[in-house]
Amino acid sequence: MDKSLTQSNPLKLNQKRTYIIGLAFFGILLMWQVYDSYVSSFLSELFKKTFNASTAEDVQYLVGIMMALDNIAAIVLMPLFGRLSDKTNTKIGKRMPFILIGTFVCAIIFPFIPVAFHHSNLVALIVLVAMTVLFAMMYRSPAVALMPDLTPKPLRSKANGIINICGYIGGAVPTILGMFLVLSEYLGKTDKKPGQLGNIWVIEIPFLIASVLMVVTVLILFFSIKENKVKEEIKDDLERGEKLSEVDNVSQDANAKLTKQNKISLFIILIAEFFWFMADNGISTFMTNYTLYHLKASTGSNSINTIIGGLCSVVGFAIAGLIVSRTGRKRTVIMGLGLTVGSYVLWTVLSSIIPPDGSYPIYIYAIFALKGFGMALVHVNSFPMVVEFCPGSKIGQFTGYYYTSSMLAQSVTPIALGALMLAPNFGFAQLPIYALCCVAISFVAFFFVKGVTLKKTEVKTGLNAIGDDDDM
């Protein structure tokens, strides 16, 4: 950071450093995209085989429970690791030890998940999934907390946009692979006899690539970002950022309690977050099964759909900072939730009048494009809003709150959807209705968030917003 920086200078975002920090999120979404694309179907097939179930719907309650158990563990682990990293002080920083250990162990375990499935070992599959989640949670909170650690408050929405772009690029890698390494073919849903499995490399390659890229990106992060050095260099900007918070009456005393208004607003944001993740995770967990068992279409088409949604999300991440600078974070989130509600309404209506015919409906591509853009506006701003309520010394703790809400949702929604599958007249066809109800609750709830106001902060834009390349 330029030593000549004074109080009269506008804040500027060091984009190079932010993109490198985003490599941690690249690895996180890369792994979770592979996880969501394959594990629920792995469990569905093994549970069907174990319990001699006639249809996939008959075992979705078991799949939901298993997909929820790892998230229930995360509810405890993510705040724990967030707080531990807040209190950690090493030569390589507060967050980096957790990021390194969690990433390396997770990368070693992850590729063995498809091996367990290929050999029809349900117990081994469950154990490997549990171990993967444990170490993923170890580095997730500290990795996400690194951005607000090294970014002044007024710049965090823009920085979070960059972080999410990196994450979605990571998520696109396994999605593109899924166009060629088609799960439905491996499972014998196309040109093979039912139950005849394919070449193990069809499912192994995405897991191996995810592990390798996780290790490579975290090594780049470690050798490029000297956490303690950067924090000391930008100390003045971080202090100025605290004074320019969008949230009213935030004390910088580490022992101070939230005001009643801020406590209520924080709670409402976390509740809203819970419900939009209920919808998001419900779709991501069961979309592969929706494609296989309801649409009876190739999962390769679903990969194309995911890419389209991801590209529109990247557009949303890229322009969210511009929207926020004019409307503020709260209104931008409401706008994003409104677009998402609209996308689920369209999906619900169109799916009810156009029956599945074995092909992937073109309208779903448009729906996921709209949903991707809308939720990008939400995700870019929601995390910065949560950490806006805390002093700098508690960023890891409040990051834990944010992810506790999301993980709680991801614990409840697989069980809820799995249980609903057992009800009469409820199946994969009702997936968009479920998501619509959840997002609608989030949309309404956000109107009750108070004390979050738009403050016109002088921030450098365009080429002037790029920090010095030598300052990492």
C-alpha positions as CSV (number, residue, x, y, z in Angstrom):
1,M,0.0,0.0,0.0
2,D,1.3,3.4,-0.9
3,K,2.9,5.0,2.2
4,S,1.8,8.4,1.1
5,L,-1.9,7.5,1.6
6,T,-3.7,10.1,3.7
7,Q,-7.1,10.5,5.2
8,S,-8.1,12.7,2.2
9,N,-7.4,10.0,-0.4
10,P,-10.3,7.9,-1.6
11,L,-10.2,4.2,-0.8
12,K,-9.0,1.9,-3.5
13,L,-9.4,-1.8,-4.0
14,N,-6.2,-3.8,-4.7
15,Q,-7.8,-6.1,-7.4
16,K,-4.7,-8.2,-7.9
17,R,-4.6,-9.1,-4.2
18,T,-8.3,-9.7,-4.2
19,Y,-8.2,-12.1,-7.1
20,I,-5.4,-14.1,-5.4
21,I,-7.5,-14.2,-2.2
22,G,-10.3,-15.5,-4.4
23,L,-8.3,-18.5,-5.3
24,A,-9.3,-20.0,-1.9
25,F,-13.0,-19.6,-2.9
26,F,-12.1,-21.1,-6.3
27,G,-11.1,-24.3,-4.6
28,I,-14.1,-24.3,-2.3
29,L,-16.7,-24.0,-5.0
30,L,-14.8,-26.3,-7.3
31,M,-15.0,-29.1,-4.7
32,W,-18.6,-28.4,-3.7
33,Q,-19.7,-28.4,-7.3
34,V,-18.2,-31.9,-7.8
35,Y,-19.7,-32.9,-4.4
36,D,-23.2,-31.7,-5.2
37,S,-23.2,-33.1,-8.8
38,Y,-22.3,-36.7,-7.8
39,V,-22.7,-37.6,-4.1
40,S,-26.5,-37.4,-3.9
41,S,-26.7,-39.7,-6.9
42,F,-24.1,-42.0,-5.5
43,L,-26.1,-42.3,-2.3
44,S,-29.4,-42.8,-4.3
45,E,-28.0,-45.7,-6.2
46,L,-26.4,-47.5,-3.2
47,F,-29.5,-47.0,-1.0
48,K,-31.7,-48.4,-3.8
49,K,-29.4,-51.4,-4.1
50,T,-29.1,-51.9,-0.4
51,F,-32.9,-51.7,0.4
52,N,-34.2,-53.1,-2.9
53,A,-36.2,-49.9,-3.6
54,S,-38.2,-49.8,-6.8
55,T,-37.8,-46.0,-7.4
56,A,-35.3,-43.3,-6.5
57,E,-38.1,-41.3,-4.6
58,D,-38.4,-44.2,-2.2
59,V,-34.9,-43.6,-0.8
60,Q,-34.6,-39.8,-1.0
61,Y,-35.4,-39.4,2.7
62,L,-32.3,-41.4,3.4
63,V,-30.3,-39.4,0.8
64,G,-31.6,-36.2,2.5
65,I,-30.5,-37.4,5.9
66,M,-27.0,-38.3,4.7
67,M,-26.6,-35.0,2.8
68,A,-27.8,-33.2,5.9
69,L,-25.6,-34.9,8.5
70,D,-22.4,-33.3,7.1
71,N,-24.0,-29.9,7.1
72,I,-25.2,-30.4,10.7
73,A,-21.6,-31.1,11.7
74,A,-20.6,-27.9,9.8
75,I,-23.0,-25.8,12.0
76,V,-20.7,-26.6,14.9
77,L,-17.4,-26.7,13.1
78,M,-17.5,-23.5,11.0
79,P,-18.2,-21.1,13.9
80,L,-15.6,-23.1,15.9
81,F,-12.9,-22.7,13.3
82,G,-13.9,-19.1,12.7
83,R,-13.4,-18.3,16.4
84,L,-10.2,-20.3,16.6
85,S,-8.8,-18.4,13.7
86,D,-9.7,-15.1,15.3
87,K,-7.6,-16.1,18.3
88,T,-4.7,-17.6,16.3
89,N,-1.5,-15.7,15.9
90,T,1.3,-17.3,13.9
91,K,4.1,-16.1,11.6
92,I,2.0,-16.9,8.6
93,G,-1.1,-15.2,9.9
94,K,-4.5,-16.0,11.6
95,R,-6.3,-17.7,8.7
96,M,-3.5,-19.4,6.7
97,P,-2.7,-22.3,9.0
98,F,-6.4,-23.5,8.8
99,I,-6.5,-22.9,5.1
100,L,-3.4,-25.0,4.4
101,I,-4.1,-27.9,6.7
102,G,-7.8,-28.2,5.7
103,T,-7.1,-28.0,2.0
104,F,-4.3,-30.5,1.9
105,V,-6.1,-33.2,4.0
106,C,-9.4,-32.6,2.1
107,A,-7.6,-33.0,-1.3
108,I,-6.1,-36.3,-0.2
109,I,-9.4,-37.8,0.9
110,F,-11.8,-36.4,-1.8
111,P,-10.7,-38.7,-4.7
112,F,-11.5,-41.9,-2.8
113,I,-15.3,-41.1,-2.7
114,P,-16.0,-42.4,-6.3
115,V,-13.8,-45.4,-5.6
116,A,-16.0,-46.4,-2.7
117,F,-19.1,-45.9,-4.8
118,H,-17.7,-47.9,-7.7
119,H,-17.1,-50.8,-5.4
120,S,-20.6,-50.4,-3.9
121,N,-19.2,-49.8,-0.4
122,L,-21.9,-47.7,1.3
123,V,-20.1,-47.5,4.6
124,A,-16.8,-46.4,3.1
125,L,-18.7,-43.8,1.0
126,I,-20.3,-42.3,4.1
127,V,-17.1,-42.3,6.1
128,L,-15.2,-40.6,3.3
129,V,-17.9,-38.0,2.8
130,A,-17.9,-37.2,6.5
131,M,-14.1,-36.8,6.6
132,T,-14.1,-34.6,3.5
133,V,-16.7,-32.3,5.1
134,L,-14.8,-32.1,8.4
135,F,-11.6,-30.8,6.8
136,A,-13.5,-28.6,4.3
137,M,-15.1,-26.8,7.2
138,M,-11.7,-26.4,8.8
139,Y,-10.6,-24.1,6.0
140,R,-13.8,-22.6,4.7
141,S,-14.6,-20.1,7.4
142,P,-10.9,-18.9,7.7
143,A,-10.6,-18.7,3.9
144,V,-13.8,-16.6,3.5
145,A,-12.8,-14.4,6.5
146,L,-9.5,-13.5,4.8
147,M,-11.2,-11.1,2.3
148,P,-12.8,-8.8,5.0
149,D,-9.6,-9.1,7.0
150,L,-7.7,-7.4,4.2
151,T,-10.4,-5.2,2.7
152,P,-11.9,-2.0,4.2
153,K,-15.7,-2.1,4.8
154,P,-16.9,0.1,1.9
155,L,-15.0,-2.0,-0.6
156,R,-16.2,-5.4,0.5
157,S,-19.1,-5.7,-1.9
158,K,-16.8,-5.1,-4.8
159,A,-14.2,-7.4,-3.4
160,N,-16.8,-10.1,-2.7
161,G,-17.9,-9.8,-6.4
162,I,-14.3,-10.7,-7.4
163,I,-14.2,-13.5,-4.8
164,N,-17.5,-14.9,-6.2
165,I,-16.3,-14.7,-9.8
166,C,-13.2,-16.7,-8.8
167,G,-15.5,-19.2,-7.1
168,Y,-17.9,-19.6,-10.0
169,I,-14.9,-20.1,-12.4
170,G,-13.9,-22.9,-10.0
171,G,-17.5,-24.3,-10.1
172,A,-17.5,-24.2,-13.9
173,V,-14.5,-26.6,-14.2
174,P,-16.4,-29.8,-13.0
175,T,-19.5,-28.5,-14.8
176,I,-17.7,-28.5,-18.1
177,L,-16.2,-31.9,-17.4
178,G,-19.8,-33.1,-16.7
179,M,-20.6,-32.4,-20.3
180,F,-18.2,-35.1,-21.4
181,L,-18.0,-37.4,-18.4
182,V,-21.7,-38.1,-18.2
183,L,-23.0,-39.6,-14.9
184,S,-26.1,-41.0,-16.5
185,E,-24.0,-43.0,-19.0
186,Y,-21.9,-44.4,-16.2
187,L,-25.0,-45.5,-14.3
188,G,-26.4,-47.3,-17.3
189,K,-29.3,-44.8,-17.9
190,T,-28.6,-44.4,-21.6
191,D,-27.0,-47.0,-23.9
192,K,-26.3,-49.7,-21.2
193,K,-28.4,-52.2,-19.5
194,P,-30.0,-50.9,-16.2
195,G,-27.5,-51.3,-13.4
196,Q,-24.5,-51.8,-15.6
197,L,-21.8,-49.4,-14.5
198,G,-19.3,-47.8,-16.8
199,N,-15.6,-46.9,-16.6
200,I,-14.6,-45.7,-13.1
201,W,-12.6,-42.8,-14.7
202,V,-15.8,-41.2,-15.8
203,I,-16.6,-40.4,-12.2
204,E,-13.0,-40.3,-10.8
205,I,-11.5,-37.6,-13.1
206,P,-13.6,-34.7,-11.7
207,F,-12.7,-35.6,-8.1
208,L,-9.0,-35.9,-9.0
209,I,-8.9,-32.6,-10.9
210,A,-10.7,-30.9,-8.0
211,S,-8.1,-32.1,-5.5
212,V,-5.2,-31.1,-7.7
213,L,-6.5,-27.6,-8.4
214,M,-7.4,-27.1,-4.7
215,V,-3.7,-27.7,-3.8
216,V,-2.3,-25.6,-6.6
217,T,-4.5,-22.6,-5.9
218,V,-3.9,-22.7,-2.1
219,L,-0.1,-22.8,-2.7
220,I,-0.4,-19.7,-5.0
221,L,-2.4,-18.0,-2.3
222,F,0.1,-18.9,0.4
223,F,3.2,-17.8,-1.5
224,S,1.6,-14.6,-2.8
225,I,-0.3,-13.2,0.2
226,K,1.7,-12.5,3.4
227,E,-1.2,-12.1,5.7
228,N,0.4,-10.3,8.6
229,K,2.5,-8.0,6.3
230,V,-0.5,-6.9,4.2
231,K,-2.7,-6.3,7.3
232,E,0.0,-4.0,8.8
233,E,0.4,-2.1,5.5
234,I,-3.3,-1.4,5.1
235,K,-4.0,-0.7,8.8
236,D,-4.9,3.0,8.1
237,D,-7.4,2.1,5.4
238,L,-9.0,-0.6,7.6
239,E,-9.5,2.0,10.3
240,R,-11.0,4.4,7.9
241,G,-13.3,1.7,6.6
242,E,-14.6,1.0,10.0
243,K,-15.8,4.7,10.2
244,L,-17.5,4.4,6.8
245,S,-19.7,1.4,7.7
246,E,-23.2,1.3,6.2
247,V,-24.5,0.0,9.5
248,D,-25.4,2.5,12.2
249,N,-24.0,2.4,15.7
250,V,-21.3,-0.2,15.3
251,S,-18.8,-0.1,18.1
252,Q,-15.1,-1.0,17.5
253,D,-14.7,-2.2,21.0
254,A,-14.2,-6.0,20.8
255,N,-16.2,-6.5,24.0
256,A,-19.1,-4.3,23.0
257,K,-22.5,-5.8,22.4
258,L,-24.7,-5.1,19.4
259,T,-27.5,-2.5,19.8
260,K,-31.0,-3.9,19.9
261,Q,-31.8,-2.7,16.4
262,N,-28.6,-4.1,14.9
263,K,-29.1,-7.4,16.7
264,I,-32.7,-7.7,15.2
265,S,-31.4,-6.7,11.7
266,L,-28.6,-9.2,11.9
267,F,-31.0,-11.9,12.9
268,I,-33.4,-11.1,10.1
269,I,-30.6,-11.2,7.5
270,L,-29.5,-14.6,8.8
271,I,-33.1,-15.8,8.7
272,A,-33.5,-14.6,5.1
273,E,-30.1,-16.2,4.3
274,F,-31.4,-19.5,5.8
275,F,-34.4,-19.6,3.5
276,W,-32.6,-18.6,0.2
277,F,-30.0,-21.3,1.0
278,M,-32.9,-23.7,1.6
279,A,-34.0,-23.0,-2.0
280,D,-30.5,-23.0,-3.4
281,N,-29.3,-26.2,-1.8
282,G,-32.6,-27.9,-2.5
283,I,-32.0,-27.3,-6.2
284,S,-28.3,-28.1,-6.2
285,T,-28.7,-31.3,-4.1
286,F,-31.6,-32.7,-6.1
287,M,-31.1,-31.2,-9.6
288,T,-29.1,-34.2,-10.9
289,N,-31.8,-36.5,-9.6
290,Y,-34.5,-34.2,-11.1
291,T,-32.8,-34.6,-14.4
292,L,-32.3,-38.3,-14.2
293,Y,-35.5,-39.4,-12.6
294,H,-38.1,-36.8,-13.5
295,L,-37.0,-35.4,-16.9
296,K,-35.3,-38.7,-17.8
297,A,-32.7,-36.6,-19.6
298,S,-29.0,-36.8,-19.9
299,T,-27.1,-35.1,-17.1
300,G,-24.8,-33.6,-19.7
301,S,-27.6,-31.2,-20.5
302,N,-27.8,-30.3,-16.9
303,S,-24.1,-29.3,-17.0
304,I,-24.9,-26.9,-19.9
305,N,-27.6,-25.4,-17.8
306,T,-25.3,-25.0,-14.8
307,I,-22.8,-23.2,-17.1
308,I,-25.4,-20.8,-18.3
309,G,-26.5,-20.0,-14.8
310,G,-22.9,-19.6,-13.7
311,L,-22.1,-17.2,-16.6
312,C,-25.1,-15.0,-15.6
313,S,-23.9,-15.1,-12.0
314,V,-20.5,-13.8,-13.1
315,V,-22.2,-10.9,-14.9
316,G,-24.1,-10.2,-11.7
317,F,-20.9,-10.3,-9.6
318,A,-19.2,-8.0,-12.1
319,I,-21.8,-5.2,-12.0
320,A,-23.1,-5.7,-8.5
321,G,-20.6,-3.1,-7.2
322,L,-21.9,-0.5,-9.6
323,I,-25.5,-1.2,-8.5
324,V,-24.6,-1.1,-4.8
325,S,-22.8,2.3,-5.2
326,R,-26.2,3.7,-6.3
327,T,-28.8,1.8,-4.3
328,G,-27.0,0.3,-1.3
329,R,-26.6,-3.3,-0.2
330,K,-30.1,-3.8,1.2
331,R,-32.0,-2.6,-1.9
332,T,-29.6,-4.6,-4.2
333,V,-30.3,-7.8,-2.2
334,I,-34.1,-7.2,-2.4
335,M,-33.7,-6.7,-6.2
336,G,-31.8,-10.0,-6.5
337,L,-34.3,-11.9,-4.4
338,G,-37.2,-10.4,-6.5
339,L,-35.5,-11.7,-9.7
340,T,-35.0,-15.1,-8.2
341,V,-38.7,-15.3,-7.1
342,G,-39.7,-14.4,-10.6
343,S,-37.5,-17.2,-12.1
344,Y,-39.0,-19.8,-9.8
345,V,-42.6,-18.6,-10.7
346,L,-41.7,-19.1,-14.4
347,W,-40.3,-22.6,-13.7
348,T,-43.3,-23.6,-11.7
349,V,-45.8,-22.4,-14.3
350,L,-43.9,-23.8,-17.4
351,S,-43.2,-27.2,-15.8
352,S,-46.8,-27.6,-15.0
353,I,-48.0,-27.1,-18.6
354,I,-45.1,-28.8,-20.4
355,P,-44.7,-32.4,-19.4
356,P,-41.3,-34.1,-19.5
357,D,-40.6,-36.0,-22.7
358,G,-37.0,-37.3,-22.1
359,S,-35.3,-34.2,-23.4
360,Y,-33.9,-31.3,-21.3
361,P,-36.4,-28.3,-21.6
362,I,-34.9,-25.2,-23.1
363,Y,-36.9,-22.9,-20.8
364,I,-34.9,-24.2,-17.8
365,Y,-31.8,-22.6,-19.3
366,A,-33.5,-19.2,-19.3
367,I,-34.8,-19.7,-15.8
368,F,-31.3,-20.6,-14.4
369,A,-29.9,-17.6,-16.2
370,L,-32.3,-15.2,-14.5
371,K,-31.9,-17.0,-11.1
372,G,-28.1,-17.0,-11.5
373,F,-28.0,-13.2,-12.0
374,G,-30.5,-12.5,-9.2
375,M,-28.7,-14.7,-6.6
376,A,-25.3,-13.1,-7.6
377,L,-26.6,-9.7,-6.4
378,V,-27.7,-11.4,-3.2
379,H,-24.5,-13.4,-2.5
380,V,-22.2,-10.4,-3.3
381,N,-23.8,-8.3,-0.6
382,S,-25.2,-10.6,2.1
383,F,-21.8,-11.7,3.5
384,P,-20.4,-8.1,3.7
385,M,-23.7,-7.0,5.4
386,V,-23.2,-9.6,8.1
387,V,-19.5,-8.7,8.8
388,E,-20.5,-5.0,8.7
389,F,-22.0,-5.5,12.1
390,C,-18.8,-6.5,13.8
391,P,-15.5,-4.9,14.8
392,G,-12.4,-6.2,12.9
393,S,-11.3,-8.4,15.7
394,K,-14.4,-10.6,15.4
395,I,-14.6,-11.2,11.6
396,G,-14.0,-14.9,11.9
397,Q,-16.8,-15.2,14.5
398,F,-19.3,-13.3,12.3
399,T,-18.2,-15.3,9.3
400,G,-19.1,-18.3,11.3
401,Y,-22.6,-16.9,12.0
402,Y,-23.1,-16.4,8.2
403,Y,-22.0,-19.9,7.4
404,T,-23.9,-21.4,10.4
405,S,-27.1,-20.0,8.8
406,S,-26.3,-21.4,5.4
407,M,-25.2,-24.8,6.7
408,L,-28.3,-25.1,8.9
409,A,-30.4,-24.5,5.8
410,Q,-28.3,-27.1,3.9
411,S,-28.9,-29.5,6.8
412,V,-32.7,-29.0,6.9
413,T,-33.5,-28.8,3.2
414,P,-32.3,-32.3,2.1
415,I,-34.2,-33.9,5.0
416,A,-37.3,-31.8,4.3
417,L,-37.3,-32.5,0.6
418,G,-36.5,-36.2,1.1
419,A,-39.4,-36.5,3.6
420,L,-41.8,-34.6,1.2
421,M,-40.9,-37.2,-1.5
422,L,-42.7,-39.8,0.6
423,A,-45.9,-37.7,0.6
424,P,-48.7,-38.5,-1.9
425,N,-48.6,-36.3,-5.1
426,F,-45.1,-34.9,-4.2
427,G,-42.0,-35.8,-6.2
428,F,-39.2,-34.3,-8.1
429,A,-41.8,-32.3,-10.2
430,Q,-42.5,-30.2,-7.1
431,L,-38.9,-29.1,-6.7
432,P,-39.4,-25.6,-8.2
433,I,-42.5,-25.0,-6.0
434,Y,-40.4,-25.8,-2.9
435,A,-37.7,-23.4,-3.9
436,L,-40.2,-20.7,-4.7
437,C,-41.8,-20.8,-1.3
438,C,-38.4,-20.6,0.4
439,V,-37.1,-17.6,-1.6
440,A,-40.4,-15.8,-1.2
441,I,-39.9,-15.8,2.6
442,S,-36.4,-14.4,2.2
443,F,-37.7,-11.6,-0.1
444,V,-40.4,-10.5,2.4
445,A,-38.1,-10.8,5.4
446,F,-35.5,-8.4,3.9
447,F,-37.9,-5.5,3.9
448,F,-37.8,-5.6,7.7
449,V,-34.0,-5.0,7.9
450,K,-33.4,-1.7,9.6
451,G,-30.4,0.5,10.3
452,V,-28.6,-0.3,7.0
453,T,-28.3,2.8,5.0
454,L,-26.5,3.9,1.8
455,K,-23.5,6.1,2.7
456,K,-21.9,7.9,-0.2
457,T,-18.3,6.8,0.3
458,E,-15.5,8.2,-1.9
459,V,-14.1,5.1,-3.6
460,K,-11.8,5.0,-6.5
461,T,-13.2,3.4,-9.6
462,G,-12.0,2.2,-13.0
463,L,-8.3,2.0,-13.5
464,N,-7.8,4.2,-10.4
465,A,-9.3,1.4,-8.3
466,I,-6.4,-1.0,-9.0
467,G,-3.9,-1.1,-6.1
468,D,-0.2,-1.2,-6.6
469,D,0.9,-4.5,-8.0
470,D,3.9,-4.8,-5.8
471,D,1.8,-4.6,-2.6
472,M,0.5,-8.0,-1.8
